[in-house]
């Protein structure tokens, strides 16, 4: 990752899928910022859907509290639609 993000994927180590999904989202976000093609947008948008549900599942399982999960989703949406 080239940018400094509010949430470090490594902070979520041990939460099934969250570290990986977050890292992939950041890489795809950076690729889209560098080259705003439809292909990059759709890849980023698809990853956002996967990440959204990963966050939701970890929240429902109790690994993430509601406040952190909501802030994390909001932050990812800011990046997506920035």
N, C-alpha and C positions, 0 to 999 in steps of 0.2 A: 504494500500500500504506500502510496506517495503522499497522501494527505494525512493531517491529524484529524481524527474523528472523535466525537464526544464519547462514543462507546468502543472500547477495544475488544475485539473478538476473544482474545485470550482471557478476559475477565469472566467469560461465560463457559470456561472449560468445565467439563463434567455435566453440562446441560445438553442432553442428547440433541445433536444437530445444530444447535444455535451458534456455536463457534464457527463451524464450517459455512453455514448459510450466510452469516453476517460477513465473513471474509469474502465470499463469492460476490455478495451484493456490492461491497466496497470496490472490488476489482472491476465489476461490470459498470459501476457508476463512474469510475475513473476512465474506463474505455469509452463510455458514452460522452463524457465531458471533452475528451480529446477528439472524438470523431462522432458527430451527432448524426448518425445514419439511422434509418428505420430499423435495420437489423440489430444495431446496438440497443436501440430503445426497447424493442420487443424482448430482447434477452434480459435487459434490466427489469422491465415490467414483470416478466415471468418469474424472475428471481425474487422480486418484491412479494409476489403472491405466495411463493414458497416460504419466504422469511416471515411473512405475516402469520401464517398458520403455525409455523414453528414457535414463534413468540406466544401465540394464543395457547398452544398445547402446553408449553412450559409454565404459563400462567395458571392454567386450569389444574396442572399437576402440583402446583405450589412451589415450583422452583423459582419463579419470579413473582414478586408482589404486584398487585394491581397498578400501583403508581409507577413503578419502574417499567412494567410492560407497556402501559399507555404512553409514557414518555419515549420509550424506545420506538414504538410504532409511529408516534408523531414525528420524531426526528428522522426516521427513515423516509416518511412521506415528504418532509421538507427537502431532503436530498433528491428524492425522485422527481418532484415537481419544481425544483429550483431552476 
